[in-house]
Amino acid sequence: MNKLIKLTATWVCALTFVLLASMQLGAHPRFQTQELALTTAGTVKTYACPMHPEVKSTKKGTCPKCKMDLQPVRETAAPVTQEKMVASVAVGETKKLMIPDVEVLDQEGNTLHFYSDLIKGKTVAINFIFTNCTTICPPLAATFARVQKELGEKVGKDVHFISISVDPLTDTPERLKSWGAKFKAGAGWTFVTGNKEEMDKLLNALGASVSRREDHTPSVIIANDSKNVWTRSYGLAKISQLVELIENVMAGKEPTTP
């Protein structure tokens, strides 16, 4: 009887040892990584720069190009469609965006077709604003104003500025005109609003659509449509850097990162 008790106790200890060892192995980083890979197969959470979508990381941090905080995104194994590809233009790429020729209103209330009237065959600098914004939009407009001053007579002739409202339900042409006047927007600087459904199509195509207007990207798209040169840059970069980038794009040169 005593032998049986001792044998049973030995088996219990051995089983306990095996269970504890298994638990310790499961806690090891290597095994945790394998488990994570299994539970997240096909759906991996990553972080990307809102300005430079090609900059991605599996950890939080800042973009090495523009120093903006990386934002969480969720990528899936679903195939990339052409629409997704053309909506992502990184610095240095010369892939042309597929821009819908939607009807828009400028700050004077004129009805325009966005692509054919404002983009086709031109060099443009585009940013995104809304008139009720009290954070990033005023600095973006002030930067455009300073670049406008530096470029002088080239604005409206060799390059055209466009500010697109991300809040078309509020931003009427009158509001945009009044807001632009605060920053001394001159000839060659067009403010754009319109029907929300049409504006949503436009913002989606330009990669600027967001669920909350406050989260819109502080980027600027600079493009030479006639030479098929398109690039994004940080909308609050140094004035001299933005001027140089615009002049390079005007000349059809490969863009560099401000």
C-alpha positions as CSV (number, residue, x, y, z in Angstrom):
1,M,0.0,0.0,0.0
2,N,2.8,2.4,0.9
3,K,4.5,1.6,-2.4
4,L,1.3,2.4,-4.3
5,I,1.0,5.8,-2.5
6,K,4.6,6.6,-3.2
7,L,4.2,5.7,-6.9
8,T,1.1,7.8,-7.2
9,A,2.8,10.8,-5.6
10,T,5.7,10.4,-8.0
11,W,3.4,10.4,-11.0
12,V,1.6,13.5,-9.7
13,C,4.9,15.4,-9.2
14,A,6.0,14.4,-12.8
15,L,2.7,15.6,-14.2
16,T,2.9,18.8,-12.3
17,F,6.5,19.4,-13.7
18,V,5.3,18.8,-17.3
19,L,2.5,21.3,-16.9
20,L,4.7,23.9,-15.3
21,A,7.3,23.5,-18.1
22,S,4.6,23.9,-20.7
23,M,3.3,27.1,-19.1
24,Q,6.9,28.5,-19.0
25,L,7.5,27.6,-22.6
26,G,4.2,29.4,-23.6
27,A,5.4,32.5,-21.8
28,H,8.6,32.6,-23.8
29,P,8.6,35.4,-26.3
30,R,9.3,33.0,-29.1
31,F,6.2,31.0,-28.4
32,Q,4.1,34.2,-27.9
33,T,5.2,35.3,-31.4
34,Q,4.1,32.1,-32.9
35,E,0.7,32.3,-31.2
36,L,0.3,35.9,-32.4
37,A,1.1,34.9,-35.9
38,L,-1.6,32.2,-35.8
39,T,-4.3,34.3,-34.2
40,T,-3.7,37.2,-36.6
41,A,-3.0,35.4,-39.8
42,G,-4.2,37.5,-42.7
43,T,-4.9,40.5,-40.5
44,V,-1.8,42.3,-39.2
45,K,-2.0,45.6,-37.4
46,T,0.6,48.1,-38.6
47,Y,1.3,51.8,-38.2
48,A,1.7,54.1,-41.2
49,C,2.5,57.8,-41.8
50,P,-0.6,59.7,-42.9
51,M,1.7,61.7,-45.2
52,H,3.9,59.0,-46.6
53,P,1.8,55.8,-46.8
54,E,4.9,53.8,-47.8
55,V,6.4,54.4,-44.4
56,K,5.1,51.5,-42.2
57,S,6.0,49.9,-39.0
58,T,4.6,47.2,-36.6
59,K,5.4,49.6,-33.7
60,K,4.3,53.1,-32.7
61,G,6.7,55.8,-33.6
62,T,7.3,58.8,-35.9
63,C,7.9,59.0,-39.7
64,P,11.6,59.4,-40.5
65,K,10.7,61.7,-43.4
66,C,8.3,64.2,-41.9
67,K,8.4,63.4,-38.1
68,M,4.6,62.9,-37.9
69,D,3.2,60.3,-35.5
70,L,2.5,57.0,-37.2
71,Q,-1.2,56.2,-37.2
72,P,-2.6,52.7,-36.7
73,V,-4.0,51.0,-39.8
74,R,-5.1,47.4,-40.4
75,E,-3.9,45.6,-43.4
76,T,-5.5,42.4,-44.7
77,A,-4.4,39.8,-47.2
78,A,-7.1,41.1,-49.7
79,P,-5.7,42.0,-53.1
80,V,-4.9,45.6,-53.8
81,T,-7.2,47.1,-56.3
82,Q,-6.2,49.7,-58.9
83,E,-8.3,52.3,-57.1
84,K,-6.2,51.8,-53.9
85,M,-3.0,51.9,-55.8
86,V,-3.6,55.1,-57.6
87,A,-4.9,56.8,-54.4
88,S,-1.6,56.3,-52.8
89,V,1.1,58.6,-54.1
90,A,4.4,58.7,-52.2
91,V,7.2,61.2,-52.5
92,G,9.3,60.5,-55.6
93,E,6.6,58.5,-57.4
94,T,5.4,59.7,-60.8
95,K,2.2,57.7,-60.9
96,K,-0.8,59.9,-61.8
97,L,-3.8,59.9,-59.6
98,M,-7.1,59.0,-61.2
99,I,-9.0,62.2,-60.4
100,P,-12.8,62.3,-60.9
101,D,-13.9,65.3,-63.0
102,V,-16.6,66.2,-60.4
103,E,-18.5,69.5,-60.3
104,V,-17.2,71.8,-57.6
105,L,-17.8,75.4,-56.6
106,D,-15.0,77.9,-56.2
107,Q,-14.9,80.8,-53.7
108,E,-16.7,83.0,-56.2
109,G,-19.6,80.6,-56.6
110,N,-18.5,79.5,-60.1
111,T,-19.3,75.9,-61.1
112,L,-16.1,74.1,-62.3
113,H,-15.1,70.6,-63.2
114,F,-12.3,69.8,-60.9
115,Y,-10.0,67.9,-63.2
116,S,-10.6,69.6,-66.6
117,D,-10.8,73.2,-65.2
118,L,-8.3,73.1,-62.3
119,I,-5.8,70.3,-63.0
120,K,-5.6,69.3,-66.6
121,G,-2.3,70.4,-68.2
122,K,-1.3,72.5,-65.1
123,T,1.1,72.5,-62.3
124,V,-0.8,72.6,-59.0
125,A,-0.3,72.6,-55.2
126,I,-3.2,71.2,-53.3
127,N,-3.9,71.2,-49.6
128,F,-7.0,70.4,-47.5
129,I,-8.7,72.7,-45.0
130,F,-12.0,73.6,-43.4
131,T,-13.0,77.1,-42.2
132,N,-14.0,76.1,-38.7
133,C,-10.6,74.5,-38.0
134,T,-8.6,76.2,-35.3
135,T,-5.6,73.8,-35.3
136,I,-3.8,72.7,-38.4
137,C,-5.7,74.6,-41.1
138,P,-4.6,78.2,-40.3
139,P,-0.9,77.2,-40.4
140,L,-1.5,75.3,-43.6
141,A,-3.1,78.4,-45.2
142,A,-0.4,80.7,-43.8
143,T,2.3,78.4,-45.3
144,F,0.5,78.6,-48.7
145,A,0.4,82.4,-48.4
146,R,4.1,82.6,-47.8
147,V,4.9,80.3,-50.6
148,Q,2.6,82.3,-52.8
149,K,4.5,85.4,-51.9
150,E,7.9,83.8,-52.6
151,L,6.8,82.5,-56.0
152,G,5.3,85.9,-56.9
153,E,4.0,86.2,-60.5
154,K,4.4,82.5,-61.1
155,V,1.3,81.8,-59.1
156,G,-1.7,81.8,-61.4
157,K,0.5,81.4,-64.4
158,D,3.1,78.7,-63.9
159,V,1.5,77.1,-60.8
160,H,-1.9,77.2,-59.3
161,F,-2.9,76.7,-55.6
162,I,-6.0,74.8,-54.6
163,S,-7.4,74.5,-51.1
164,I,-10.1,71.8,-50.9
165,S,-12.7,71.8,-48.1
166,V,-13.1,68.6,-46.1
167,D,-16.3,70.0,-44.7
168,P,-18.5,70.9,-47.7
169,L,-21.7,70.9,-45.7
170,T,-20.4,74.0,-43.8
171,D,-18.0,75.6,-46.2
172,T,-20.0,77.6,-48.6
173,P,-18.2,79.7,-51.3
174,E,-18.8,82.8,-49.3
175,R,-17.2,81.3,-46.2
176,L,-14.2,80.1,-48.2
177,K,-13.8,83.5,-49.8
178,S,-13.9,85.2,-46.4
179,W,-11.5,82.7,-44.9
180,G,-9.1,83.0,-47.7
181,A,-9.0,86.8,-47.4
182,K,-7.6,86.4,-43.9
183,F,-4.5,84.9,-45.5
184,K,-4.4,87.3,-48.5
185,A,-5.1,84.6,-51.0
186,G,-4.4,86.1,-54.4
187,A,-5.1,85.3,-58.0
188,G,-4.2,81.7,-58.8
189,W,-5.4,80.4,-55.4
190,T,-8.7,78.6,-55.7
191,F,-10.8,77.4,-52.8
192,V,-13.1,74.4,-53.5
193,T,-16.3,73.1,-52.1
194,G,-19.4,71.4,-53.5
195,N,-22.0,68.7,-53.1
196,K,-20.9,66.4,-50.3
197,E,-21.3,63.2,-52.3
198,E,-19.2,64.6,-55.1
199,M,-16.6,66.0,-52.7
200,D,-16.3,62.6,-51.0
201,K,-15.4,61.1,-54.4
202,L,-12.8,63.7,-54.9
203,L,-11.3,63.4,-51.4
204,N,-11.2,59.6,-51.7
205,A,-9.4,59.9,-55.0
206,L,-6.8,62.3,-53.5
207,G,-6.3,60.1,-50.5
208,A,-7.7,62.7,-48.1
209,S,-11.0,61.2,-47.0
210,V,-11.4,60.8,-43.2
211,S,-14.3,60.0,-40.9
212,R,-13.6,63.0,-38.8
213,R,-12.7,66.3,-40.5
214,E,-10.3,67.1,-37.7
215,D,-8.2,64.1,-38.7
216,H,-7.6,65.3,-42.3
217,T,-4.0,65.1,-43.5
218,P,-1.7,68.1,-43.2
219,S,-0.2,67.3,-46.6
220,V,0.2,69.1,-49.8
221,I,0.0,67.4,-53.2
222,I,2.2,69.0,-55.8
223,A,1.7,67.9,-59.4
224,N,2.6,68.7,-63.0
225,D,-0.2,67.1,-64.9
226,S,1.2,67.7,-68.3
227,K,4.5,65.9,-67.4
228,N,2.8,63.3,-65.2
229,V,4.8,64.2,-62.1
230,W,2.9,63.8,-58.8
231,T,4.2,63.9,-55.2
232,R,3.1,64.5,-51.6
233,S,4.9,66.6,-49.1
234,Y,4.4,67.9,-45.5
235,G,2.2,70.9,-45.7
236,L,4.1,72.7,-43.0
237,A,7.6,72.1,-44.4
238,K,10.0,75.0,-44.6
239,I,9.0,77.7,-47.1
240,S,12.2,77.4,-49.0
241,Q,11.9,73.6,-49.3
242,L,8.3,73.8,-50.6
243,V,9.3,76.5,-53.1
244,E,12.1,74.4,-54.4
245,L,9.9,71.3,-54.6
246,I,7.2,73.2,-56.6
247,E,9.8,74.7,-59.0
248,N,11.3,71.2,-59.5
249,V,7.8,69.8,-60.3
250,M,7.1,72.7,-62.6
251,A,10.2,71.7,-64.5
252,G,9.1,68.1,-64.6
253,K,12.1,67.0,-62.4
254,E,12.0,64.1,-60.1
255,P,10.7,65.4,-56.8
256,T,12.7,65.3,-53.6
257,T,11.5,65.2,-50.0
258,P,11.2,68.5,-48.1
